[in-house]
Amino acid sequence: MPELPEMENYKIHLSQMIAGKTITDVQVNREKSINVNPELFKRTVLNQKITTINRRGKHLLFHLQNGQVLLLHLMLGGWMFYGQEADKPKRTIQVQLSFGNEHLYFIGLRLGYLHLYSQQEAEEKLSHLGPEPLNSSFTLEEFIKRIGSKHGRLKTTLLDQEFISGIGNCYSAEICFDAEILPTKDIDDINPPSRSQLFQSMKKILQVAIQNGGYMENPIFKGDKKTGGFNPLCQVYDREGEKCRRCGATIKMETISSRKTFYCPVCQK
């Protein structure tokens, strides 16, 4: 599932490619991917300029000139591609927004969605989300305060979108590895220095992942060389049975809250 770095990567690229452009055609091939009648969706979106694109957690918000917002959550298996008809991936397209001869294809929206809301409705839908981990206003002091009210396994807390928004299975594993903390560890057993290190590792890993285009490898456009660049940099995620690049031990996988969790049993404590 795309996480904060992947969605930030989409935001950066799409802001350059479609912000300021007018939607010239709309196709809805799967009604369940939207939240209103397809004809109403088309009437509201057609001929509207995309003014800005923002990210909140794992969501993207496409702001339209008429004040409406397209709220996107890709969920498991969802992705986007921008380009001409000849470059379109050979996948099922659930929704398509056209900008003249170029198109934004929404692919794999079986669990994901592209919903149409007013600005206020969109804000209400996202009001439950925790702070953005990379915002300068989210300080070490705020992190220590928030994690101090939590109990249970660290991995479960990092996945809680009301605790901090945008972190999922991949980056929770990579953050814990960088901080040298077991994701299976109970929060009550994490000492103050390790909590501070966890905060620093969170900032570091997410920033590096964004700089390298995230870990998911589906290209955003033809010739995209950046997207997925963090995948070979992953230290533990999806590396069960391989050698730890830090200590040489074998990477383990354990299921926590129905999610695969990867870690080094030696250099993570």
Phi and psi in degrees as a GROMACS rama.xvg file:
@    title "Ramachandran Plot"
@    xaxis  label "Phi"
@    yaxis  label "Psi"
@TYPE xy
-59.9214  136.969  PRO-2
-115.36  -168.059  GLU-3
-50.8347  -51.8457  LEU-4
-61.476  -38.2739  PRO-5
-65.1704  -43.751  GLU-6
-70.493  -32.9625  MET-7
-67.0815  -37.5628  GLU-8
-62.1104  -44.3186  ASN-9
-59.0908  -46.2754  TYR-10
-59.0087  -45.2871  LYS-11
-61.829  -49.8698  ILE-12
-68.0721  -46.2514  HIS-13
-69.2283  -31.1021  LEU-14
-61.6394  -35.5578  SER-15
-75.4653  -30.7165  GLN-16
-95.1437  -34.9817  MET-17
-126.507  -12.4942  ILE-18
-62.2192  129.481  ALA-19
92.2997  -8.24861  GLY-20
-93.6578  156.515  LYS-21
-100.355  137.124  THR-22
-77.017  116.227  ILE-23
-98.9706  -14.5224  THR-24
-159.319  151.299  ASP-25
-135.409  130.452  VAL-26
-125.822  129.722  GLN-27
-117.464  109.932  VAL-28
-97.962  -10.8078  ASN-29
-142.362  106.909  ARG-30
-61.9581  -30.1512  GLU-31
-69.7381  -12.2601  LYS-32
-80.4752  -13.7263  SER-33
-117.851  176.892  ILE-34
-120.049  2.78962  ASN-35
-133.193  171.873  VAL-36
-56.1063  134.343  ASN-37
-54.3801  -37.3094  PRO-38
-67.9478  -39.3032  GLU-39
-65.4962  -40.792  LEU-40
-58.2142  -47.467  PHE-41
-65.4587  -44.9898  LYS-42
-61.5549  -37.5553  ARG-43
-75.0064  -33.0476  THR-44
-93.6826  -33.4959  VAL-45
-61.0615  137.406  LEU-46
67.5003  16.352  ASN-47
-96.5089  141.401  GLN-48
-86.5558  136.611  LYS-49
-81.4142  113.204  ILE-50
-81.88  -48.2367  THR-51
-146.839  160.698  THR-52
-126.867  123.988  ILE-53
-119.206  161.578  ASN-54
-120.678  141.103  ARG-55
-137.454  110.454  ARG-56
61.372  -124.303  GLY-57
-95.7394  11.0951  LYS-58
-103.939  151.868  HIS-59
-114.675  144.606  LEU-60
-121.253  117.87  LEU-61
-96.6631  109.868  PHE-62
-87.9732  126.198  HIS-63
-97.9218  159.683  LEU-64
-62.0012  -28.9083  GLN-65
-84.1797  6.54068  ASN-66
91.5791  -7.21976  GLY-67
-80.7939  162.556  GLN-68
-131.785  134.052  VAL-69
-96.7493  115.504  LEU-70
-100.867  118.669  LEU-71
-110.575  131.534  LEU-72
-131.515  116.081  HIS-73
-75.7685  -25.9744  LEU-74
54.6662  -156.337  MET-75
-78.4272  121.737  LEU-76
90.4055  -5.26629  GLY-77
-85.466  147.775  GLY-78
-159.128  172.879  TRP-79
-128.453  153.149  MET-80
-141.893  137.495  PHE-81
-120.033  128.008  TYR-82
169.948  -170.436  GLY-83
-82.8211  166.262  GLN-84
-54.9833  -38.4568  GLU-85
-67.0969  -22.1093  ALA-86
-96.3983  -2.31093  ASP-87
-59.3141  131.34  LYS-88
-61.0213  149.231  PRO-89
-83.0312  64.8559  LYS-90
-132.217  163.738  ARG-91
-72.4747  127.997  THR-92
-99.3689  122.246  ILE-93
-85.1076  -42.3973  GLN-94
-138.981  144.909  VAL-95
-136.108  127.881  GLN-96
-110.524  127.72  LEU-97
-105.822  145.556  SER-98
-130.72  78.2347  PHE-99
68.4271  -124.166  GLY-100
-86.6585  -0.356669  ASN-101
-113.862  151.957  GLU-102
-138.512  147.494  HIS-103
-105.2  114.084  LEU-104
-98.7068  129.258  TYR-105
-101.926  116.889  PHE-106
-119.328  141.68  ILE-107
72.2427  26.1627  GLY-108
-83.5778  57.6449  LEU-109
-80.7723  -40.4804  ARG-110
-104.627  -26.5201  LEU-111
-79.0449  179.675  GLY-112
-157.166  158.418  TYR-113
-128.398  96.173  LEU-114
-102.215  146.149  HIS-115
-100.616  123.229  LEU-116
-138.674  162.347  TYR-117
-75.1955  167.297  SER-118
-58.3342  -43.3406  GLN-119
-65.7592  -42.0592  GLN-120
-62.6203  -41.4566  GLU-121
-62.754  -42.5665  ALA-122
-62.5329  -39.5963  GLU-123
-66.1873  -39.0848  GLU-124
-63.725  -28.0298  LYS-125
-104.39  4.49731  LEU-126
-66.9591  -18.5769  SER-127
-80.633  -12.5281  HIS-128
-70.8723  144.696  LEU-129
-74.5066  -177.147  GLY-130
-65.7384  156.518  PRO-131
-75.7783  120.991  GLU-132
-64.8944  -22.7828  PRO-133
-97.9298  -2.49952  LEU-134
-66.1662  139.96  ASN-135
-63.6448  -24.4513  SER-136
-74.1893  -15.8037  SER-137
-89.489  93.5549  PHE-138
-92.6697  170.03  THR-139
-58.1644  -41.2791  LEU-140
-60.697  -41.739  GLU-141
-67.0529  -40.7783  GLU-142
-62.3228  -46.977  PHE-143
-60.0891  -39.2175  ILE-144
-65.2409  -44.9697  LYS-145
-69.0137  -43.918  ARG-146
-72.2157  -23.111  ILE-147
-66.6866  -19.5506  GLY-148
-94.1073  0.940129  SER-149
-102.774  155.274  LYS-150
-138.329  171.206  HIS-151
89.8014  -171.97  GLY-152
-68.9306  142.632  ARG-153
-59.6284  -45.6725  LEU-154
-56.0859  -45.2571  LYS-155
-61.4098  -39.9947  THR-156
-67.6892  -42.1854  THR-157
-63.7708  -28.2746  LEU-158
-81.4288  -12.6857  LEU-159
-73.5632  111.212  ASP-160
-70.0388  -15.5494  GLN-161
-83.0171  -18.8596  GLU-162
-79.4622  -58.3823  PHE-163
-143.824  136.794  ILE-164
-90.0992  141.442  SER-165
104.26  -14.0679  GLY-166
-92.0297  131.973  ILE-167
-126.572  -152.333  GLY-168
-64.9201  -44.4445  ASN-169
-65.6949  -54.1668  CYS-170
-76.5186  -23.6633  TYR-171
-64.0613  -40.1076  SER-172
-66.2486  -44.0238  ALA-173
-69.6215  -36.1144  GLU-174
-65.4146  -46.1354  ILE-175
-62.7204  -39.0267  CYS-176
-63.9812  -46.2617  PHE-177
-62.3897  -34.3609  ASP-178
-83.5548  -5.41071  ALA-179
60.3697  39.9101  GLU-180
-121.805  135.856  ILE-181
-67.6009  132.103  LEU-182
-66.6916  -18.1543  PRO-183
-82.9652  -6.13094  THR-184
-70.676  143.265  LYS-185
-74.8323  136.191  ASP-186
-57.7968  -35.5129  ILE-187
-62.3124  -20.3628  ASP-188
-96.6582  4.13793  ASP-189
-92.913  119.247  ILE-190
-76.8761  165.741  ASN-191
-54.8357  -45.4761  PRO-192
-60.443  -38.0607  PRO-193
-69.9098  -33.0105  SER-194
-65.9767  -40.2122  ARG-195
-65.0329  -40.8004  SER-196
-65.0065  -37.3656  GLN-197
-59.7169  -41.7722  LEU-198
-62.3629  -47.123  PHE-199
-63.918  -40.343  GLN-200
-65.7223  -38.0378  SER-201
-59.9326  -49.7718  MET-202
-60.4502  -45.9506  LYS-203
-63.5396  -51.8409  LYS-204
-63.47  -43.9942  ILE-205
-64.9532  -39.8034  LEU-206
-66.4383  -43.577  GLN-207
-64.12  -39.4355  VAL-208
-63.6416  -42.003  ALA-209
-63.1755  -44.5049  ILE-210
-60.4891  -26.5442  GLN-211
-106.025  11.3364  ASN-212
81.8343  17.7146  GLY-213
73.8429  -177.32  GLY-214
-102.221  -14.8078  TYR-215
-83.9511  134.221  MET-216
-98.0736  -3.33883  GLU-217
-65.7291  123.916  ASN-218
-68.3683  150.257  PRO-219
-85.0553  -27.868  ILE-220
-152.789  164.373  PHE-221
-62.7219  129.341  LYS-222
86.1528  6.89949  GLY-223
-66.8026  113.404  ASP-224
-104.244  -8.76486  LYS-225
-92.9291  -43.7754  LYS-226
-56.8849  132.264  THR-227
89.4294  3.66325  GLY-228
-67.727  -16.8241  GLY-229
-82.1918  -17.3567  PHE-230
-54.6302  -48.7709  ASN-231
-70.5959  -10.8635  PRO-232
-89.5965  -9.02549  LEU-233
-61.5527  130.942  CYS-234
-88.6295  -33.7125  GLN-235
-131.516  -31.2689  VAL-236
-59.4924  126.018  TYR-237
60.6216  29.2493  ASP-238
-119.906  29.0717  ARG-239
-54.1456  131.784  GLU-240
86.5362  -10.8811  GLY-241
-87.646  167.599  GLU-242
-81.7052  138.3  LYS-243
-65.6531  129.76  CYS-244
-75.6771  -7.9181  ARG-245
-98.4246  -40.2543  ARG-246
-128.257  -11.0743  CYS-247
90.2554  -4.85274  GLY-248
-71.3149  171.439  ALA-249
-90.0952  128.728  THR-250
-66.3315  133.416  ILE-251
-106.341  158.463  LYS-252
-127.065  133.885  MET-253
-137.491  145.7  GLU-254
-92.0593  122.98  THR-255
-125.265  122.988  ILE-256
51.7074  43.9752  SER-257
66.7571  14.9515  SER-258
-117.869  135.701  ARG-259
-66.8232  131.182  LYS-260
-125.587  125.263  THR-261
-109.686  139.674  PHE-262
-162.765  164.037  TYR-263
-97.0006  122.04  CYS-264
-74.1898  -8.16548  PRO-265
-101.159  -54.5213  VAL-266
-94.002  2.39745  CYS-267
-107.741  128.551  GLN-268
